[in-house]
C-alpha cells in the first residue's frame, strides 16, 4: 500500500534565547543564499519579500555567536551575500541532522503506513 500524499519530513528546530529559533525555513533560506549569492534572489525563489528575508538573516545572525551571512550593499559593483564559515557549518550540521532523523525513523514510519487505511 502506497501513500504518495504523505512523506516523512522531520521538522528540527534549534531554540535560542528570547523565543527565537533556527529551523527548516531559515535553513532553506541559507541554502538559497549560498546557491545564489543574493538575499534578494533567495527571497524571490522562496516567494518571500526581500524585507522578510533580510529580517530573517538579521535574526539568524543574532541567534548565533558569530554571523551566518555577510552582505555587501548594491551599487556599481552589484553587492551580494554569502555564508560565513559559521553559516556553512550550521547548514552542513543541520542537513546531517535531518538525514539522521530520516534514517532513525524510517522503519517506524513504514510500519505506521502499513497501519493506515
MDAnalysis code that builds the backbone (N, CA, C; Angstrom):
import MDAnalysis as mda
import numpy as np

u = mda.Universe.empty(351, n_residues=117, atom_resindex=np.repeat(np.arange(117), 3), trajectory=True)
u.add_TopologyAttr("name", ["N", "CA", "C"] * 117)
u.add_TopologyAttr("resid", np.arange(1, 118))
u.add_TopologyAttr("resname", ["UNK", "UNK", "UNK", "UNK", "UNK", "UNK", "UNK", "UNK", "UNK", "UNK", "UNK", "UNK", "UNK", "UNK", "UNK", "UNK", "UNK", "UNK", "UNK", "UNK", "UNK", "UNK", "UNK", "UNK", "UNK", "UNK", "UNK", "UNK", "UNK", "UNK", "UNK", "UNK", "UNK", "UNK", "UNK", "UNK", "UNK", "UNK", "UNK", "UNK", "UNK", "UNK", "UNK", "UNK", "UNK", "UNK", "UNK", "UNK", "UNK", "UNK", "UNK", "UNK", "UNK", "UNK", "UNK", "UNK", "UNK", "UNK", "UNK", "UNK", "UNK", "UNK", "UNK", "UNK", "UNK", "UNK", "UNK", "UNK", "UNK", "UNK", "UNK", "UNK", "UNK", "UNK", "UNK", "UNK", "UNK", "UNK", "UNK", "UNK", "UNK", "UNK", "UNK", "UNK", "UNK", "UNK", "UNK", "UNK", "UNK", "UNK", "UNK", "UNK", "UNK", "UNK", "UNK", "UNK", "UNK", "UNK", "UNK", "UNK", "UNK", "UNK", "UNK", "UNK", "UNK", "UNK", "UNK", "UNK", "UNK", "UNK", "UNK", "UNK", "UNK", "UNK", "UNK", "UNK", "UNK"])
u.atoms.positions = np.array([
    [0.845, -1.177, 0.000],
    [0.000, 0.000, 0.000],
    [0.894, 1.245, 0.000],
    [0.651, 2.148, -0.910],
    [1.459, 3.360, -1.026],
    [0.630, 4.587, -0.652],
    [1.274, 5.536, -0.025],
    [0.622, 6.782, 0.369],
    [1.439, 7.953, -0.162],
    [1.310, 8.239, -1.462],
    [2.155, 9.273, -2.063],
    [1.917, 10.661, -1.480],
    [0.741, 10.896, -0.886],
    [0.448, 12.220, -0.357],
    [1.164, 12.508, 0.956],
    [1.720, 11.482, 1.578],
    [2.413, 11.713, 2.844],
    [3.851, 11.221, 2.748],
    [4.719, 11.963, 3.363],
    [6.109, 11.567, 3.416],
    [6.696, 12.042, 4.744],
    [7.769, 11.424, 5.121],
    [8.420, 11.752, 6.376],
    [9.284, 12.984, 6.188],
    [9.003, 14.036, 6.952],
    [9.767, 15.272, 6.884],
    [10.010, 15.776, 8.305],
    [11.125, 15.398, 8.903],
    [11.419, 15.901, 10.245],
    [11.486, 17.423, 10.245],
    [10.965, 18.021, 11.282],
    [10.968, 19.480, 11.417],
    [11.824, 19.841, 12.624],
    [13.112, 19.908, 12.427],
    [14.046, 20.191, 13.507],
    [14.093, 21.683, 13.786],
    [14.095, 22.036, 15.069],
    [14.210, 23.434, 15.466],
    [15.197, 23.568, 16.605],
    [16.122, 24.487, 16.438],
    [17.060, 24.839, 17.494],
    [16.484, 26.075, 18.171],
    [16.128, 25.938, 19.434],
    [15.548, 27.060, 20.162],
    [16.638, 27.867, 20.827],
    [16.614, 29.158, 20.576],
    [17.601, 30.059, 21.153],
    [16.962, 30.933, 22.217],
    [17.650, 31.981, 22.545],
    [17.149, 32.890, 23.571],
    [16.008, 33.748, 23.028],
    [15.205, 34.244, 23.922],
    [14.085, 35.142, 23.598],
    [13.119, 34.546, 22.574],
    [12.953, 33.229, 22.602],
    [11.977, 32.577, 21.736],
    [12.359, 32.476, 20.273],
    [13.560, 32.862, 19.915],
    [13.992, 32.770, 18.522],
    [14.455, 31.341, 18.232],
    [14.273, 30.915, 16.993],
    [14.611, 29.541, 16.636],
    [15.251, 29.489, 15.256],
    [15.962, 28.402, 15.014],
    [16.502, 28.096, 13.695],
    [15.881, 26.779, 13.280],
    [15.188, 26.782, 12.146],
    [14.513, 25.577, 11.692],
    [14.540, 25.455, 10.185],
    [13.604, 24.690, 9.633],
    [13.621, 24.369, 8.204],
    [13.541, 25.581, 7.275],
    [12.738, 26.564, 7.609],
    [12.606, 27.736, 6.743],
    [13.885, 28.547, 6.663],
    [14.503, 28.776, 7.804],
    [15.747, 29.541, 7.825],
    [16.874, 28.728, 7.188],
    [16.856, 27.412, 7.385],
    [17.855, 26.556, 6.740],
    [17.718, 26.657, 5.221],
    [16.495, 26.639, 4.735],
    [16.259, 26.758, 3.289],
    [16.741, 28.114, 2.777],
    [16.479, 29.165, 3.534],
    [16.944, 30.495, 3.141],
    [18.471, 30.519, 3.052],
    [19.144, 29.937, 4.031],
    [20.610, 29.879, 3.986],
    [21.092, 29.127, 2.751],
    [20.476, 27.989, 2.462],
    [20.870, 27.209, 1.281],
    [20.723, 28.031, 0.009],
    [19.638, 28.762, -0.077],
    [19.385, 29.552, -1.296],
    [20.302, 30.768, -1.402],
    [20.656, 31.354, -0.271],
    [21.632, 32.447, -0.297],
    [22.981, 31.904, -0.768],
    [23.363, 30.744, -0.242],
    [24.623, 30.127, -0.650],
    [24.630, 29.833, -2.151],
    [23.510, 29.350, -2.667],
    [23.433, 28.982, -4.083],
    [23.394, 30.195, -5.009],
    [22.732, 31.262, -4.581],
    [22.527, 32.405, -5.475],
    [23.494, 33.565, -5.219],
    [24.069, 33.627, -4.032],
    [24.923, 34.756, -3.695],
    [24.147, 36.040, -3.464],
    [22.836, 35.883, -3.172],
    [21.984, 37.064, -3.051],
    [20.810, 36.794, -2.112],
    [20.605, 37.694, -1.173],
    [19.423, 37.587, -0.305],
    [18.171, 37.840, -1.129],
    [18.234, 38.820, -2.001],
    [17.063, 39.150, -2.841],
    [16.659, 37.959, -3.713],
    [17.633, 37.323, -4.357],
    [17.333, 36.173, -5.221],
    [16.824, 34.996, -4.397],
    [17.420, 34.766, -3.233],
    [16.961, 33.688, -2.361],
    [15.513, 33.922, -1.950],
    [15.196, 35.159, -1.589],
    [13.823, 35.506, -1.199],
    [12.859, 35.267, -2.355],
    [13.260, 35.706, -3.532],
    [12.420, 35.537, -4.732],
    [12.130, 34.060, -4.985],
    [13.150, 33.219, -4.873],
    [12.977, 31.784, -5.121],
    [12.102, 31.113, -4.066],
    [11.972, 31.761, -2.911],
    [11.125, 31.223, -1.841],
    [9.764, 31.928, -1.789],
    [9.472, 32.784, -2.774],
    [8.229, 33.554, -2.802],
    [8.063, 34.358, -1.512],
    [9.145, 35.008, -1.106],
    [9.187, 35.773, 0.132],
    [9.644, 37.186, -0.220],
    [9.182, 38.160, 0.518],
    [9.643, 39.520, 0.266],
    [11.103, 39.657, 0.691],
    [11.795, 40.583, 0.049],
    [13.178, 40.849, 0.422],
    [13.256, 41.303, 1.873],
    [12.327, 42.156, 2.290],
    [12.340, 42.653, 3.668],
    [12.211, 41.515, 4.675],
    [11.355, 40.558, 4.394],
    [11.191, 39.401, 5.290],
    [12.489, 38.589, 5.335],
    [13.077, 38.343, 4.178],
    [14.323, 37.575, 4.122],
    [15.429, 38.301, 4.882],
    [15.535, 39.613, 4.688],
    [16.554, 40.402, 5.378],
    [16.358, 40.321, 6.893],
    [15.094, 40.406, 7.336],
    [14.795, 40.313, 8.757],
    [15.209, 38.932, 9.309],
    [14.956, 37.885, 8.554],
    [15.331, 36.534, 8.983],
    [16.846, 36.374, 9.039],
    [17.549, 36.965, 8.081],
    [19.019, 36.917, 8.098],
    [19.540, 37.622, 9.348],
    [19.004, 38.793, 9.644],
    [19.427, 39.518, 10.852],
    [19.128, 38.710, 12.114],
    [17.972, 38.066, 12.131],
    [17.591, 37.230, 13.277],
    [18.559, 36.064, 13.449],
    [18.910, 35.405, 12.343],
    [19.868, 34.292, 12.409],
    [21.235, 34.789, 12.877],
    [21.654, 35.930, 12.368],
    [22.957, 36.470, 12.749],
    [23.018, 36.807, 14.239],
    [21.883, 37.198, 14.829],
    [21.842, 37.482, 16.267],
    [21.705, 36.207, 17.100],
    [21.114, 35.173, 16.528],
    [20.869, 33.923, 17.259],
    [22.166, 33.187, 17.570],
    [23.113, 33.244, 16.655],
    [24.375, 32.520, 16.820],
    [25.473, 33.467, 17.314],
    [26.499, 32.885, 17.901],
    [27.613, 33.689, 18.440],
    [28.330, 34.485, 17.365],
    [28.385, 33.927, 16.164],
    [29.007, 34.607, 15.025],
    [27.975, 34.677, 13.907],
    [28.037, 35.697, 13.049],
    [27.065, 35.818, 11.952],
    [27.120, 34.630, 10.994],
    [25.980, 34.321, 10.407],
    [25.885, 33.237, 9.424],
    [25.974, 33.768, 7.998],
    [25.583, 35.025, 7.806],
    [25.541, 35.633, 6.473],
    [26.200, 37.004, 6.542],
    [27.012, 37.299, 5.537],
    [27.543, 38.655, 5.362],
    [27.036, 39.166, 4.019],
    [26.756, 40.455, 3.984],
    [26.256, 41.032, 2.735],
    [26.999, 42.314, 2.419],
    [27.003, 42.612, 1.125],
    [27.597, 43.848, 0.619],
    [26.487, 44.578, -0.104],
    [26.295, 45.843, 0.220],
    [25.244, 46.636, -0.425],
    [25.486, 46.745, -1.920],
    [24.410, 46.949, -2.639],
    [24.488, 47.099, -4.098],
    [25.211, 48.361, -4.509],
    [25.140, 48.671, -5.750],
    [25.842, 49.829, -6.306],
    [26.474, 49.419, -7.613],
    [27.502, 50.097, -7.996],
    [28.155, 49.785, -9.269],
    [28.694, 48.368, -9.309],
    [29.210, 47.881, -8.160],
    [29.772, 46.526, -8.132],
    [28.708, 45.453, -7.924],
    [27.464, 45.842, -7.658],
    [26.363, 44.892, -7.608],
    [25.969, 44.384, -6.239],
    [26.867, 44.287, -5.304],
    [26.507, 43.785, -3.982],
    [26.325, 42.280, -3.986],
    [25.824, 41.749, -2.900],
    [25.583, 40.318, -2.802],
    [25.659, 39.847, -1.365],
    [25.565, 38.556, -1.182],
    [25.593, 37.954, 0.151],
    [26.232, 36.582, 0.057],
    [26.833, 36.174, 1.159],
    [27.392, 34.831, 1.206],
    [27.376, 34.335, 2.643],
    [27.463, 33.010, 2.773],
    [27.530, 32.419, 4.095],
    [28.939, 32.575, 4.640],
    [29.021, 32.807, 5.938],
    [30.312, 32.817, 6.607],
    [30.723, 31.371, 6.850],
    [31.909, 31.173, 7.377],
    [32.348, 29.822, 7.742],
    [31.363, 29.238, 8.757],
    [30.920, 30.050, 9.699],
    [29.937, 29.585, 10.689],
    [28.627, 29.222, 10.003],
    [28.187, 30.038, 9.046],
    [26.956, 29.748, 8.308],
    [27.044, 28.436, 7.549],
    [28.181, 28.199, 6.916],
    [28.386, 26.936, 6.195],
    [28.365, 25.753, 7.165],
    [28.972, 25.933, 8.332],
    [28.993, 24.880, 9.346],
    [27.588, 24.594, 9.857],
    [26.827, 25.644, 10.140],
    [25.463, 25.486, 10.648],
    [24.601, 24.723, 9.647],
    [24.650, 25.110, 8.377],
    [23.792, 24.440, 7.392],
    [24.240, 23.005, 7.158],
    [25.533, 22.743, 7.159],
    [26.018, 21.371, 6.972],
    [25.554, 20.479, 8.128],
    [25.651, 20.993, 9.344],
    [25.214, 20.214, 10.511],
    [23.703, 19.997, 10.494],
    [22.959, 21.022, 10.113],
    [21.501, 20.910, 10.064],
    [21.077, 19.842, 9.053],
    [21.689, 19.861, 7.881],
    [21.364, 18.870, 6.839],
    [21.710, 17.461, 7.327],
    [22.851, 17.296, 7.982],
    [23.221, 15.974, 8.523],
    [22.211, 15.525, 9.574],
    [21.752, 16.440, 10.415],
    [20.767, 16.089, 11.435],
    [19.443, 15.661, 10.795],
    [19.028, 16.352, 9.738],
    [17.800, 15.961, 9.036],
    [17.924, 14.545, 8.478],
    [19.049, 14.269, 7.829],
    [19.266, 12.928, 7.260],
    [19.264, 11.864, 8.351],
    [19.939, 12.159, 9.466],
    [19.998, 11.206, 10.579],
    [18.603, 10.933, 11.138],
    [17.779, 11.958, 11.232],
    [16.400, 11.768, 11.717],
    [15.596, 10.893, 10.765],
    [15.763, 11.135, 9.478],
    [15.063, 10.311, 8.485],
    [15.463, 8.843, 8.621],
    [16.752, 8.596, 8.708],
    [17.234, 7.221, 8.829],
    [16.757, 6.574, 10.128],
    [16.799, 7.316, 11.210],
    [16.433, 6.773, 12.523],
    [14.950, 6.441, 12.630],
    [14.116, 7.105, 11.866],
    [12.665, 6.912, 11.997],
    [12.039, 6.134, 10.844],
    [12.807, 5.782, 9.833],
    [12.255, 5.168, 8.628],
    [11.508, 3.853, 8.901],
    [12.043, 2.982, 9.727],
    [11.400, 1.693, 10.000],
    [10.033, 1.909, 10.644],
    [9.981, 2.743, 11.674],
    [8.701, 3.009, 12.338],
    [7.737, 3.748, 11.412],
    [8.259, 4.645, 10.600],
    [7.418, 5.361, 9.641],
    [6.759, 4.383, 8.672],
    [7.524, 3.465, 8.145],
    [6.980, 2.456, 7.225],
    [5.935, 1.593, 7.929],
    [6.197, 1.225, 9.189],
    [5.239, 0.418, 9.957],
    [3.939, 1.195, 10.148],
    [4.015, 2.472, 10.446],
    [2.802, 3.293, 10.592],
    [2.000, 3.332, 9.292],
    [2.679, 3.430, 8.176],
    [1.982, 3.459, 6.887],
    [1.233, 2.162, 6.616],
    [1.774, 1.069, 7.078],
    [1.074, -0.203, 6.880],
    [-0.199, -0.272, 7.716],
    [-0.318, 0.550, 8.741],
    [-1.499, 0.568, 9.605],
    [-2.561, 1.565, 9.134],
    [-2.196, 2.447, 8.216],
    [-3.115, 3.476, 7.745],
    [-4.023, 2.908, 6.659],
    [-5.258, 3.286, 6.680],
    [-6.229, 2.863, 5.665],
    [-5.890, 3.380, 4.303],
])
